[in-house]
């Protein structure tokens, strides 16, 4: 039986991916260039008994998502860079309280209001460090309409599996372009639900590490009562200032994402003509589409270029980039900002090869010709 296909906008695909993953709640506030995600879900969620709410601002939107998730719903919000800035305090709350949720950021230029209708990739470090304090981060960067669908599903899976907020970053170009998409059949893509407690309500502790780095999470209204706070807390959820508890909690929350077995699940990359590459292009999102074309053109000229495309941006693919840095003459990092992921590549390469940055922040996409010219600067 032929699959259902459609010519779909990226933001529409995001909404459809959320529904496939089992999303039943959206709380948001209109902002260019992400508004279509909210528009689609405002129509589709009521059809399945889900809830859509437009809040008074981005702060309230994030608060509603946390509240919905704590009742057991798979919850989503969609915004752009300025909206993520407003959400940061509550993103931090979701991190420390370990509340699963998904945040869509359709990136545009900045800072502040910047260029609302133009593309940008200037929120990639914000995704990692936007909220204060040490915390784990998962951020995904799809590069096509089909991939927006599948990575939105994966974002919900990772949020539920690791009990934390997960961000999906794609820029205005991919959010507003239309491409052919094949809809997977129900059950074709894995859909993960959070682990439910196996103990009785009177014995339940929301941060009981005897179950591992990711304790089971009960839903409010299911007979379980527990305390949720933005303070450091003990296993029962109530605040503590005991040094050994605070240290252990923060290290556990980071370890659940950063340890090798977790990275093996979370990290996802595409490598194109990398095996024999002498120059590596590190590119993500819509810029990777120009980079792939550039690789093909450079190969025609006899220049052995290859593309490394992170689909998971955080955790950063440190070991693989460090290994590739020892094999190539240089790495070129094109991105629609003035050097954010370039700094990460430089950090992990540690001087084993030159790292050349190509940035653009004028509201126009990087084109293959610009990337080709930068690759030719590698000696």
C-alpha positions as CSV (number, residue, x, y, z in Angstrom):
1,X,0.0,0.0,0.0
2,X,1.4,3.4,-1.0
3,X,2.2,5.8,1.7
4,X,0.4,9.1,2.1
5,X,2.4,11.9,0.6
6,X,1.9,15.7,0.6
7,X,3.6,18.9,-0.4
8,X,4.0,20.4,3.0
9,X,5.6,23.4,4.7
10,X,8.2,22.7,7.3
11,X,6.2,24.2,10.1
12,X,3.2,22.1,9.1
13,X,5.4,19.0,9.2
14,X,6.5,19.9,12.7
15,X,2.9,20.0,13.9
16,X,2.1,16.7,12.2
17,X,5.2,15.1,13.7
18,X,4.1,16.3,17.1
19,X,0.7,14.6,16.6
20,X,2.4,11.4,15.5
21,X,4.5,11.4,18.7
22,X,1.3,11.6,20.8
23,X,1.4,15.3,21.7
24,X,-1.9,16.3,23.4
25,X,-1.1,19.8,24.5
26,X,0.2,23.0,22.9
27,X,0.8,26.2,24.8
28,X,2.2,29.1,22.9
29,X,2.2,32.7,21.7
30,X,2.3,33.8,18.1
31,X,5.7,34.8,16.7
32,X,7.3,34.9,13.3
33,X,8.5,32.6,11.8
34,X,6.9,29.7,13.8
35,X,3.2,30.7,14.0
36,X,2.1,28.0,11.5
37,X,3.0,25.3,14.1
38,X,0.4,26.8,16.4
39,X,-2.1,27.4,13.7
40,X,-2.1,23.8,12.6
41,X,-2.3,22.4,16.2
42,X,-5.1,24.8,17.1
43,X,-7.2,23.0,14.5
44,X,-5.9,19.4,14.9
45,X,-5.5,19.0,18.7
46,X,-9.2,19.5,19.5
47,X,-10.1,16.7,17.0
48,X,-8.2,14.2,19.2
49,X,-9.3,15.5,22.6
50,X,-6.1,17.5,23.0
51,X,-5.8,21.0,24.3
52,X,-4.5,24.2,22.6
53,X,-4.1,27.4,24.5
54,X,-2.7,30.8,23.4
55,X,-1.2,32.4,26.5
56,X,-0.7,36.0,27.2
57,X,3.1,35.9,26.5
58,X,6.0,33.5,26.0
59,X,6.6,33.1,29.7
60,X,3.0,32.0,30.3
61,X,3.3,29.7,27.4
62,X,6.3,27.9,28.8
63,X,4.6,27.7,32.2
64,X,1.5,26.1,30.7
65,X,3.6,23.5,28.9
66,X,5.3,22.5,32.2
67,X,2.0,22.3,34.0
68,X,0.5,20.1,31.2
69,X,3.5,17.8,31.2
70,X,3.2,17.3,34.9
71,X,-0.3,15.9,34.5
72,X,1.0,13.3,32.1
73,X,0.5,15.0,28.7
74,X,3.1,15.2,26.0
75,X,3.4,19.0,25.7
76,X,4.8,21.3,23.1
77,X,5.5,25.0,22.5
78,X,6.8,26.7,19.4
79,X,8.5,30.1,19.1
80,X,11.6,31.9,17.8
81,X,14.7,33.4,19.4
82,X,13.1,36.3,21.2
83,X,10.5,34.0,22.6
84,X,13.1,31.5,23.8
85,X,14.8,34.4,25.6
86,X,11.6,35.1,27.5
87,X,11.2,31.4,28.3
88,X,14.6,30.9,29.8
89,X,13.7,31.1,33.5
90,X,11.1,28.4,33.0
91,X,13.3,26.3,30.8
92,X,15.7,26.2,33.7
93,X,12.8,25.2,35.9
94,X,12.0,22.3,33.6
95,X,15.6,21.3,33.6
96,X,16.0,21.1,37.4
97,X,12.5,19.7,38.0
98,X,13.1,17.2,35.1
99,X,9.9,17.9,33.3
100,X,9.7,16.4,29.8
101,X,8.6,18.8,27.1
102,X,9.5,19.9,23.6
103,X,10.4,23.5,22.5
104,X,10.4,24.3,18.8
105,X,12.6,27.3,17.9
106,X,12.3,28.5,14.3
107,X,15.4,30.7,14.2
108,X,15.6,34.1,12.7
109,X,18.1,37.0,12.9
110,X,18.9,38.8,16.2
111,X,19.6,40.0,18.8
112,X,16.3,41.3,20.1
113,X,13.6,41.7,17.4
114,X,16.3,41.5,14.7
115,X,14.9,40.4,11.4
116,X,11.6,38.6,12.0
117,X,11.1,37.4,8.4
118,X,14.7,36.5,7.6
119,X,16.6,33.3,8.4
120,X,19.3,33.0,11.0
121,X,21.2,30.3,13.0
122,X,22.0,32.6,15.9
123,X,20.3,30.6,18.7
124,X,22.5,27.5,18.8
125,X,24.5,28.6,21.8
126,X,21.4,30.0,23.4
127,X,20.0,26.5,23.3
128,X,22.9,25.2,25.3
129,X,23.6,28.1,27.7
130,X,20.4,30.3,27.6
131,X,19.3,29.4,31.1
132,X,21.7,29.8,34.0
133,X,23.4,27.1,35.9
134,X,24.9,23.7,34.9
135,X,22.3,21.6,33.2
136,X,22.0,18.9,30.5
137,X,20.9,20.0,27.0
138,X,19.5,18.1,24.0
139,X,19.0,20.1,20.8
140,X,18.2,18.8,17.3
141,X,18.7,20.6,14.0
142,X,16.7,19.1,11.1
143,X,17.5,20.3,7.5
144,X,14.5,19.3,5.5
145,X,10.7,19.2,5.8
146,X,10.8,15.4,6.1
147,X,13.4,15.6,8.7
148,X,11.5,18.2,10.7
149,X,8.7,15.6,11.0
150,X,10.9,12.7,12.1
151,X,13.1,14.9,14.4
152,X,10.0,16.3,16.1
153,X,9.0,12.7,16.9
154,X,12.5,12.0,18.1
155,X,12.4,15.1,20.3
156,X,9.4,13.9,22.1
157,X,11.0,10.4,22.5
158,X,14.1,11.9,24.0
159,X,12.1,14.2,26.3
160,X,10.1,11.3,27.6
161,X,13.1,8.9,27.8
162,X,15.4,11.3,29.6
163,X,12.8,13.3,31.5
164,X,13.9,16.8,30.3
165,X,13.1,19.6,27.9
166,X,14.3,19.0,24.3
167,X,14.7,21.8,21.8
168,X,14.3,21.5,18.0
169,X,16.1,24.3,16.1
170,X,15.5,24.9,12.4
171,X,15.7,28.2,10.6
172,X,13.1,30.2,8.7
173,X,14.1,28.8,5.4
174,X,13.3,25.2,6.3
175,X,10.3,26.2,8.3
176,X,8.7,28.0,5.4
177,X,9.8,25.9,2.4
178,X,7.6,23.3,0.9
179,X,8.8,19.8,0.0
180,X,7.4,16.4,-0.6
181,X,6.9,14.4,2.6
182,X,6.0,10.8,3.1
183,X,3.9,10.2,6.2
184,X,5.1,7.1,8.2
185,X,2.4,4.6,9.1
186,X,1.4,4.3,12.7
187,X,4.0,2.2,14.5
188,X,6.6,2.7,11.8
189,X,8.5,5.3,13.8
190,X,9.2,4.5,17.5
191,X,7.1,6.4,20.0
192,X,8.4,6.4,23.5
193,X,6.3,7.2,26.6
194,X,7.7,8.2,30.0
195,X,8.4,5.5,32.5
196,X,5.5,5.3,35.0
197,X,6.2,4.5,38.7
198,X,5.9,0.9,39.8
199,X,5.5,1.7,43.5
200,X,2.4,2.6,45.4
201,X,1.5,6.3,45.8
202,X,2.6,6.4,49.5
203,X,6.0,5.0,48.6
204,X,6.6,7.2,45.5
205,X,9.5,9.6,45.4
206,X,9.8,11.7,42.2
207,X,13.6,11.8,42.2
208,X,14.3,8.3,43.5
209,X,17.7,7.4,41.9
210,X,17.4,3.7,42.9
211,X,15.6,3.4,39.6
212,X,18.6,4.9,37.7
213,X,19.6,8.3,36.3
214,X,16.0,8.9,35.1
215,X,13.5,8.3,37.9
216,X,9.9,7.3,36.9
217,X,7.5,10.3,36.7
218,X,3.9,10.1,37.9
219,X,1.2,12.3,36.6
220,X,-0.7,14.7,38.8
221,X,-4.3,13.5,39.0
222,X,-3.4,9.8,38.8
223,X,-3.4,9.3,42.6
224,X,0.2,10.3,43.2
225,X,1.0,13.4,45.2
226,X,4.5,14.9,45.1
227,X,6.4,18.1,45.5
228,X,7.9,20.0,42.5
229,X,10.3,22.9,43.0
230,X,13.0,24.9,41.3
231,X,15.3,24.5,44.3
232,X,17.8,21.7,44.7
233,X,16.0,18.9,46.4
234,X,16.2,15.4,47.9
235,X,14.6,12.3,46.4
236,X,11.3,13.2,47.9
237,X,11.2,16.5,45.9
238,X,11.5,18.8,48.9
239,X,14.3,21.4,49.1
240,X,17.7,20.6,50.5
241,X,20.9,22.5,51.0
242,X,23.0,19.5,51.9
243,X,26.1,19.7,49.8
244,X,26.3,16.0,49.0
245,X,22.7,15.9,47.8
246,X,23.0,19.1,45.7
247,X,26.3,17.9,44.1
248,X,24.9,14.4,43.3
249,X,21.7,15.7,41.8
250,X,23.4,18.2,39.4
251,X,26.0,15.6,38.3
252,X,23.3,13.0,37.7
253,X,21.2,15.3,35.6
254,X,24.1,16.0,33.3
255,X,25.4,12.4,33.3
256,X,22.1,11.1,32.1
257,X,22.7,12.8,28.8
258,X,26.5,13.1,28.6
259,X,27.6,9.6,29.5
260,X,28.7,7.4,26.6
261,X,25.7,5.0,26.5
262,X,23.3,8.0,26.4
263,X,25.3,9.8,23.7
264,X,25.1,6.6,21.6
265,X,21.3,7.0,21.7
266,X,21.1,10.8,21.4
267,X,23.8,11.7,19.0
268,X,22.8,11.6,15.3
269,X,24.9,12.8,12.4
270,X,25.2,12.5,8.6
271,X,28.5,12.1,6.9
272,X,28.7,12.7,3.2
273,X,31.9,11.8,1.3
274,X,33.9,12.0,4.5
275,X,36.0,8.8,4.3
276,X,38.6,10.3,1.9
277,X,38.0,14.0,2.5
278,X,40.9,16.3,2.8
279,X,38.8,19.3,3.7
280,X,35.7,18.9,6.0
281,X,32.7,21.1,5.9
282,X,30.8,21.2,9.2
283,X,27.3,22.6,8.5
284,X,23.8,22.2,9.9
285,X,20.2,23.2,9.0
286,X,19.6,24.9,5.7
287,X,23.2,25.8,5.4
288,X,24.1,22.1,5.1
289,X,22.0,22.0,1.9
290,X,24.3,24.6,0.3
291,X,27.3,22.8,1.8
292,X,26.3,19.4,0.2
293,X,26.0,21.1,-3.2
294,X,29.4,22.7,-2.7
295,X,31.0,19.3,-1.9
296,X,29.7,17.9,-5.2
297,X,31.0,20.9,-7.1
298,X,34.4,20.8,-5.4
299,X,34.7,17.1,-6.1
300,X,34.3,17.8,-9.8
301,X,37.3,20.1,-9.5
302,X,39.3,17.4,-7.9
303,X,39.1,18.9,-4.4
304,X,38.3,16.1,-1.9
305,X,35.7,17.8,0.3
306,X,33.3,16.1,2.6
307,X,30.3,17.2,4.7
308,X,29.7,16.5,8.4
309,X,26.1,17.4,9.3
310,X,25.1,17.2,12.9
311,X,21.4,16.4,13.4
312,X,21.9,16.4,17.1
313,X,23.7,19.6,17.9
314,X,23.7,19.2,21.7
315,X,25.3,17.1,23.1
316,X,28.0,18.2,20.7
317,X,29.7,15.3,18.7
318,X,33.0,15.9,20.3
319,X,34.7,12.6,19.8
320,X,33.9,12.3,16.1
321,X,34.9,15.9,15.3
322,X,38.2,15.5,17.2
323,X,38.9,12.3,15.3
324,X,38.1,13.9,11.9
325,X,40.2,16.9,12.8
326,X,43.3,14.7,12.9
327,X,42.6,13.3,9.4
328,X,41.9,16.5,7.3
329,X,43.9,19.5,6.2
330,X,41.2,21.9,7.5
331,X,37.6,22.3,8.6
332,X,35.3,25.0,7.2
333,X,32.3,26.0,9.3
334,X,29.6,28.0,7.4
335,X,26.7,29.2,9.5
336,X,24.2,32.1,9.6
337,X,25.8,33.7,12.7
338,X,29.2,35.2,13.4
339,X,30.9,32.1,14.8
340,X,28.9,30.2,17.4
341,X,29.4,26.5,16.4
342,X,32.8,27.4,15.0
343,X,33.9,27.9,18.6
344,X,32.8,24.4,19.4
345,X,34.7,22.9,16.5
346,X,37.9,24.8,17.5
347,X,37.5,23.7,21.1
348,X,37.4,20.0,20.3
349,X,39.9,20.0,17.4
350,X,42.5,21.6,19.7
351,X,44.7,23.0,17.0
352,X,45.2,19.7,15.1
353,X,44.0,21.4,11.9
354,X,43.0,24.9,10.9
355,X,39.3,25.9,11.4
356,X,38.0,28.5,9.0
357,X,34.7,30.2,9.7
358,X,32.2,31.6,7.2
359,X,29.5,33.7,8.7
360,X,26.5,35.5,7.3
361,X,24.0,37.7,9.2
362,X,22.3,39.8,6.6
363,X,19.1,37.8,6.3
364,X,20.2,35.9,3.2
365,X,21.3,32.3,3.1
366,X,24.8,31.1,2.6
367,X,25.2,30.0,-1.0
368,X,27.4,27.2,-2.4
369,X,29.7,29.7,-4.1
370,X,30.6,31.3,-0.8
371,X,31.4,27.9,0.7
372,X,33.4,26.8,-2.2
373,X,35.5,29.9,-2.0
374,X,36.2,29.4,1.7
375,X,37.2,25.7,1.2
376,X,39.7,26.8,-1.4
377,X,41.4,28.9,1.3
378,X,42.4,25.7,3.1
379,X,46.1,25.0,2.2
